[in-house]
Amino acid sequence: MKKRFLLLFLLLSSIGFAQNWQTNFDDAKAQALKENKNILLVFSGSDWCAPCIRLDNVVWKSEAFKNESDKNWVIYKADFPKKKTNQLTAEQAENNKKLAEKYNRNGSFPLVILLNKNEELIGMTGFKNISASDYIQLLHSLEK
């Protein structure tokens, strides 16, 4: 009984905090134009980069970020996992590589880039050991 309850709780929790990460950057650009929103482009090493994992757990998975991103940004994560079990499709990996060549030539992880709807750089940041709400404020400060 306890195992079923725990499983149900975990399932419902993950649904409640689901993010609307785009999986295709061309779709993200089209959505940004259509909705007149900026694009939040995140370069991450989801299974090997400790600061990336912390940023994911503290900020990206937070309810505060979900609410704020739904209203203000189109979000896209260019992930570069290393473990075989987490590998992306060849097409997705190639698309992320092209984004890195354009926006992350130094290979910084995590790198958080804010672009306007026309793909022009507004600002960038990386890992900060701060709360989700403080990180959201930081992202908004880039827009000014």
C-alpha positions, 0 to 999 in steps of 0.5 A: 500500500505504501509503495503504491501511494509513493508511486502515485505521489511521485507520478502526480508530482512530476506531472505538476512540475512538467516543463514546456521545453521545446524539443525542436529549436525551429519550433521554438523560434516560430513559437517565440515569433508567434507569441512575441516572447524571448527564447531561453536557451539552456546548454546542459550536460544533464547527466555529468555536469554537477552545476547543470544537474543542480540548476535543473533540480533547483530552478528548471523543475520548480513550480515558480520557473514553470509558471514564469516560463509559461508566461514569459519565455519559450524554453529550449534545452540543448543537452549534451548527455554522456551516458549511453542510456541518455543519448539523444537521437542523432538529429537532436544531437546534431541540432544541439551541436549546431546551436553550440557552434553558434552560441556556445563556442567555449563549451560552457556548462551550464550556459543560459542564454536569453535571445529575443524573438529574432534570435538576437542575444539579450544576455547570458548567465550560468550557474548561480547558487541561488533560489529559483525565485532569485534566478528568475529575477536574474533572468528578468534583469537580463531583459532590461 
